[in-house]
Amino acid sequence: MAESLASSSNGLISRDLINPPGVAVRSVMDEDALLELALSIQEVGILNPLIVRRDGERFEIVAGHRRYIASGIAQLVEVPCIVVAHGEQNDELAKLHENAHREEVNPVDEAHFFRSLLNRFSWSIGQLADKAGKSSTYVYDRLALLEISEDIRDAVKLGKLSIAVAKELCKVDDVGHRAVLLE
């Protein structure tokens, strides 16, 4: 893939000239997540260009299929792209790496970041939710994590507990019993 990216060029390409990938990594895409991504694109643009390869007079998506679909929802006419040299094996490796090595931000770190933004910019929860392309409930749920006991918060941060289970554990007043349930 390094060789392929080394011979690349960057620029805006009309969405009308871009075809979806021949073999997509995802067979199903969450419509709500696509709408959130589209709102994010409307707010700040596409932060990571699509990777495409020439296909005659057109281009085929190598990586960035979700961004492409969301850019259509956001009604963009052109999208930023990196055009790479054709190489089927490199194209498939790019798809693999684009998706396999992505790590979501954990909810506790997201909560700290949200709190930082609220403090720095004096935004309301609603303003932050709008800017983040999330619901107010989503933001409130994250911020509530900063108020719960450290043991439960750490379990959420490490991915051992979902936010919903953490909320239920917080209802248990007996600290000893809660520790047993946490285990």
Disulfide bonds with the S-S distance in Angstrom:
none
